[in-house]
Amino acid sequence: MCGRTACSLGADNLRRACAYRDRRGRRRQPDWVREERYQPSYNKGPQSSGPVLLSRRHLHQDADSSERVLMDMRWGLVPSWFKSDDPSKLQFNTSNCRSDTMLKKSSYKGALLKGKRCVVLADGFYEWQQQQSGGKQPYFIYFPQTKDTVGEGTEGDEEWKGWRLLTMAGIFDCWEPPSGGEMLYTYTIITVDASKDVSFIHHRMPAILDGDEAIRKWLDFAEVPTQEAVKLIQPTENIVFHPVSTFVNSIRNNTPECVAPIELGAKKEVKATPSNKVLLGWLKNSQEGSPQKKENDLPKWKSQFIHSPSPKKTSADILQQWLGKQGEPAAKKHKA
């Protein structure tokens, strides 16, 4: 499943990170719709709003369906046919949609058959592993990052060189209050059986679209029919992860500590290191539009980056860059 995400990039950098090529091969950046509503966060949950990509044609019927826009939508799909004046009275949870029933359940079928496909954007998502002790250990799961990844890059860069966003397949709908009022755009994240590498954490995971061609096919509803698009909904092995502090358990906590790697089984507090500070600095700088806290106001580090031998460990993620190549990357893949 997917019940918590992080998306810390500011609005401008988010737009740059979503650059693509249109049908004519021109490199473009998606335009924002309702940009003022977007709020970066390290800890987003259902009923909060988050950034999604969708085809411009959903908003302008004469637009090229390959053109993309960014829009801030509420997480938790409210079907267009819902009759109550209060969307919070929806009796079932629609934050996730199972791939095996999405063409059967009325909450999703209508929207999906009308081509209301979107891509939900995030730095990564959190998942909780059930422990034998009865507790749960949270993990942060995301795309591997290249060794050339930098903090943000500069505005003049031809290509985005910052964090590679996780791109999750979603369905959206537009609900109008029966008594009139502002249209409400909402979305759900499609889930699939977990891939082998993360199945020890949880048996479900988001349907992740890996690469711009998959994103193009999922979004371009005018060119790619539903029955063809749903073939893209598959588990992916191209992800890495690391354990994080239970600090993320509370949705009220919204600081870089939510995504900071920890060492499992550490029995004593680990002092802040230069590597910790590099990570913290990168994360702080990446959220240009979000509320900032002074460094002294951030929670003290109670963890350090993982250094645990693992056979055939092959992660190549941004943590290696944050560490200044001083140590082992924190992210790893689980091998059965």
Order of alpha helices (4+ residues) and beta strands (2+ residues): beta-alpha-beta-beta-beta-beta-beta-beta-beta-alpha-beta-beta-beta-beta-beta-beta-alpha-alpha-beta-alpha-alpha
